Amino acid sequence: MLHVRMSSPPVNAFSAAFFDDLHAVLASAGPEIGAVVISSTVERVFAAGGDIPFMARADEPTSENYVRRCQEVYGLLERPEVVSIMAIDGACLGGGLELSLAADIRIASPSSRLGLPEVSLGILAGGGAIHRLVRAVGQGVARDLLLTGEPISAKQAHMWGLVNRLAADPLAAALALAEKVGSFSPEAVGATKVLALSASTDEFEDGLRDELARWVEVRRGANAQEGLDAFAQRRAPRFERRHA
């Protein structure tokens, strides 16, 4: 398991240097990691998003490269090698929510606030949030969040499906969950993640064919046999992890 702690007071603004560091850490997470947890060390703040002063003075090519970098970094969380989990405790706004939307699982404290205020600044969420949000919660909820720019409570986010779980201590809950899923067969987890991500855009019949093909591929592996044998023998499975 890899635990990434964001620590750039006062609000974990995503500067270019911040993205470079986060990109390097996430890119280094190979299949042996199993799961990655991202949290914040800044009190009452998960991440407030983009570096607004930087964006205000950047020229067009620089701004475009910055948003492209956002997309690259967030996309690293969707690689099949690892399960990504967000431990949200505090304000999760703009780019902070964009980062979270790329994760597999979002756990938040009841006091957290989540939102995408970009439209109120005359810009839009360009790091992938619009497409990921629509796919995660549907058009109605997505357009409410995107077009009003209003933050919502973690409780409301949970009701709308934007947050998967609420926890008084989201970091402890995220670490425990990462320990669990990180012990599963990497082949089964990776194939499942790939299929789940593509399910939003695939034609249904194409999806069924892909599921069958990947099921056959995973079943051929030693970990699948180990899991089935362990279940039959009423013992915990001992899955082997690949190494980069």
C-alpha positions in Angstrom: 0.0 0.0 0.0 1.1 3.6 -0.8 -0.1 6.4 1.4 0.3 9.9 -0.2 0.0 12.8 2.2 -0.7 16.2 0.5 1.0 18.9 2.6 1.1 22.3 0.9 -0.5 24.8 3.4 -2.7 26.7 3.6 -5.0 25.0 1.2 -3.1 22.4 -0.8 -3.3 24.5 -4.0 -2.2 22.6 -7.0 0.8 24.4 -8.3 2.9 23.1 -11.2 5.5 21.9 -8.7 2.8 20.2 -6.7 1.6 18.4 -9.7 5.2 17.3 -10.6 5.7 15.8 -7.2 2.3 14.1 -7.2 2.9 12.7 -10.7 6.2 11.3 -9.7 4.8 9.5 -6.7 1.7 8.1 -8.4 3.7 7.0 -11.5 6.0 5.0 -9.2 3.1 3.0 -7.8 3.5 -0.4 -9.5 1.4 -3.6 -9.3 3.2 -4.6 -6.1 1.6 -1.7 -4.2 -2.0 -2.9 -4.5 -3.7 0.3 -3.3 -2.9 4.0 -2.9 -4.5 6.3 -0.3 -4.4 10.0 -0.7 -5.0 12.3 2.3 -4.1 15.7 3.6 -2.1 16.9 6.5 -3.6 20.4 6.3 -6.3 20.9 9.0 -9.9 21.2 7.7 -8.7 21.1 4.1 -8.3 18.1 1.7 -7.5 20.3 -1.3 -8.8 23.6 -2.6 -7.8 22.9 -6.2 -6.0 24.9 -8.8 -3.4 27.6 -8.1 -5.7 30.6 -8.9 -3.0 33.3 -8.8 -0.9 31.3 -11.2 -3.8 30.8 -13.6 -4.7 34.5 -13.4 -1.3 35.6 -14.8 -0.4 32.6 -17.0 -0.6 33.0 -20.8 -2.7 30.7 -22.9 0.0 28.1 -23.8 1.0 27.9 -20.2 -2.6 27.6 -19.0 -3.3 24.9 -21.5 -0.2 22.9 -20.5 -1.3 23.2 -16.8 -4.7 21.8 -17.5 -3.2 19.0 -19.6 -0.9 18.2 -16.7 -4.0 18.1 -14.4 -5.5 15.5 -16.7 -2.3 13.4 -16.8 -2.0 13.3 -13.0 -5.6 12.5 -12.3 -5.5 9.8 -15.0 -2.8 8.0 -13.1 -5.4 7.0 -10.5 -7.4 5.1 -13.1 -4.6 2.7 -14.0 -5.6 -0.9 -13.3 -2.4 -1.6 -11.3 -3.8 -0.1 -8.1 -7.0 0.7 -6.3 -7.1 4.4 -5.5 -8.9 5.6 -2.3 -9.4 9.2 -1.2 -9.6 10.1 2.5 -11.4 13.4 2.4 -11.5 15.4 5.7 -12.4 19.1 5.1 -12.8 21.3 2.0 -12.6 19.3 -1.2 -13.1 21.9 -4.0 -12.3 22.4 -7.6 -9.2 20.5 -8.6 -9.4 18.7 -5.2 -12.7 17.2 -6.2 -11.4 16.5 -9.8 -8.6 14.5 -8.2 -11.1 12.6 -6.0 -13.4 11.8 -9.0 -10.6 9.9 -10.7 -10.3 7.6 -7.6 -12.0 4.3 -7.2 -13.4 5.0 -3.7 -14.1 8.3 -1.9 -14.4 8.3 1.9 -15.3 11.6 3.6 -15.8 12.9 7.1 -19.3 14.3 7.8 -17.9 17.8 8.2 -16.3 17.8 4.7 -17.6 20.1 1.9 -17.3 19.2 -1.7 -17.8 21.3 -4.8 -16.7 22.6 -8.2 -16.8 26.4 -8.1 -15.0 27.0 -11.4 -18.0 28.4 -13.2 -18.2 31.2 -10.6 -14.7 32.2 -11.5 -15.4 32.4 -15.2 -13.7 29.1 -16.1 -14.6 25.5 -16.2 -13.4 22.2 -14.6 -11.1 21.0 -17.4 -9.2 18.2 -15.6 -11.7 15.6 -16.4 -14.3 16.4 -13.7 -17.2 17.0 -16.1 -17.1 13.6 -17.8 -16.2 11.7 -14.6 -18.9 13.5 -12.6 -21.6 12.7 -15.2 -20.6 9.1 -15.3 -20.5 8.9 -11.5 -23.8 10.5 -10.5 -25.7 11.2 -13.7 -26.7 14.3 -15.6 -29.0 15.9 -13.1 -26.7 15.9 -10.1 -23.7 16.7 -12.2 -25.2 19.7 -13.8 -26.4 21.0 -10.5 -22.9 20.9 -9.1 -21.2 22.2 -12.2 -23.6 25.0 -13.2 -24.2 26.4 -9.7 -20.7 26.1 -8.4 -22.2 25.6 -4.9 -20.5 23.3 -2.4 -22.4 20.6 -0.8 -22.1 18.7 2.5 -20.5 15.3 2.7 -23.9 13.9 3.8 -25.5 15.3 0.6 -22.6 14.1 -1.5 -23.1 10.6 0.0 -26.8 10.7 -0.8 -26.1 11.7 -4.4 -23.4 9.0 -4.8 -20.5 11.4 -5.1 -19.0 10.0 -1.8 -19.0 6.3 -1.3 -18.6 6.2 2.4 -18.9 8.5 5.4 -16.5 8.0 8.4 -15.6 10.0 11.5 -12.0 9.2 10.7 -11.8 8.9 6.9 -8.0 8.3 6.9 -8.3 5.3 9.3 -11.2 3.9 7.2 -9.3 4.4 4.0 -6.1 2.8 5.2 -8.1 -0.2 6.5 -9.9 -0.6 3.2 -6.6 -0.3 1.3 -5.1 -3.0 3.4 -8.0 -5.2 2.5 -8.3 -4.7 -1.2 -4.6 -4.6 -1.5 -4.4 -8.2 -0.4 -6.7 -9.4 -3.2 -5.6 -11.0 -6.5 -4.1 -8.2 -8.6 -5.3 -9.9 -11.8 -8.9 -10.0 -10.6 -8.8 -6.4 -9.3 -7.1 -5.0 -12.4 -9.5 -6.7 -14.8 -12.5 -5.6 -12.8 -11.3 -2.0 -12.7 -10.8 -1.9 -16.4 -14.2 -3.3 -17.1 -15.9 -1.0 -14.7 -14.3 2.1 -16.2 -15.2 1.1 -19.7 -18.8 0.1 -18.8 -19.9 3.8 -19.0 -19.1 4.0 -22.7 -19.2 0.4 -24.0 -22.1 -1.0 -25.9 -23.7 -3.6 -23.7 -23.0 -6.6 -25.9 -19.4 -5.4 -26.4 -19.1 -5.2 -22.6 -20.4 -8.8 -22.2 -17.8 -10.1 -24.7 -15.0 -8.2 -22.9 -16.1 -9.5 -19.5 -16.1 -13.1 -20.8 -12.7 -12.7 -22.4 -11.2 -11.2 -19.2 -12.9 -13.8 -17.0 -11.2 -16.5 -19.0 -7.9 -14.8 -18.9 -8.0 -14.2 -15.1 -9.2 -17.8 -14.5 -6.1 -19.2 -16.2 -3.9 -17.6 -13.5 -2.5 -19.2 -10.4 -4.2 -16.7 -8.2 -7.7 -17.6 -9.4 -7.0 -21.3 -8.6 -5.6 -20.3 -5.2 -8.7 -18.3 -4.4 -11.1 -21.1 -5.4 -9.0 -23.7 -3.5 -8.9 -21.5 -0.4 -12.7 -21.0 -0.4 -13.2 -24.8 -0.8 -10.7 -25.5 2.0 -12.2 -22.8 4.3 -8.9 -20.8 4.6 -7.7 -17.4 3.7 -6.2 -17.2 0.2 -2.5 -16.5 -0.3 -2.4 -14.4 -3.5 0.9 -13.6 -5.2 1.6 -10.1 -6.3 3.3 -9.1 -9.5 6.3 -6.8 -9.4 7.1 -4.0 -11.7 
